[in-house]
């Protein structure tokens, strides 16, 4: 499906230009089965952090988009993001954390989710994540840099469904990628199939994040 450019604001023309060593790290997170769920929604006022020891994926692509949402006090806002996707991915030692500030009595409270830390990694199909910052050591196989977003055909395709992205903007794609030492900050993920082996979720007072 192609994404549609909506409205006249200059944000809608945004296209992220990223070096290959950074690109695919954004794939950690949840999966969107193409066409199975709504692909865009209003994001919350909290970004979240994700780390992983290793990500191995096939069918990669990345393009620029805008996430519309709210601040924690309810004001409307928008975030430029790099949308990254894999057809299939295996993630070793996944950690996801989000901190909610200013809770009465407790102050900040951190939610921490961990999975894939044993012999069975986290598995995801057609994964998409809207990322703002990422780090990793990355190896790409047969990478194409500078293709039009709508023409990228190695990955699962653009989200569509009212997504605020330019289908004629910059994109890159690769047959496969391996990411080591992943650290990223993201605004949104969506999921179709996401298998979390050894899932453990916990809450803690104060600021306690994956990295």
Order of alpha helices (4+ residues) and beta strands (2+ residues): alpha-beta-beta-beta-beta-beta-beta-beta-beta-beta
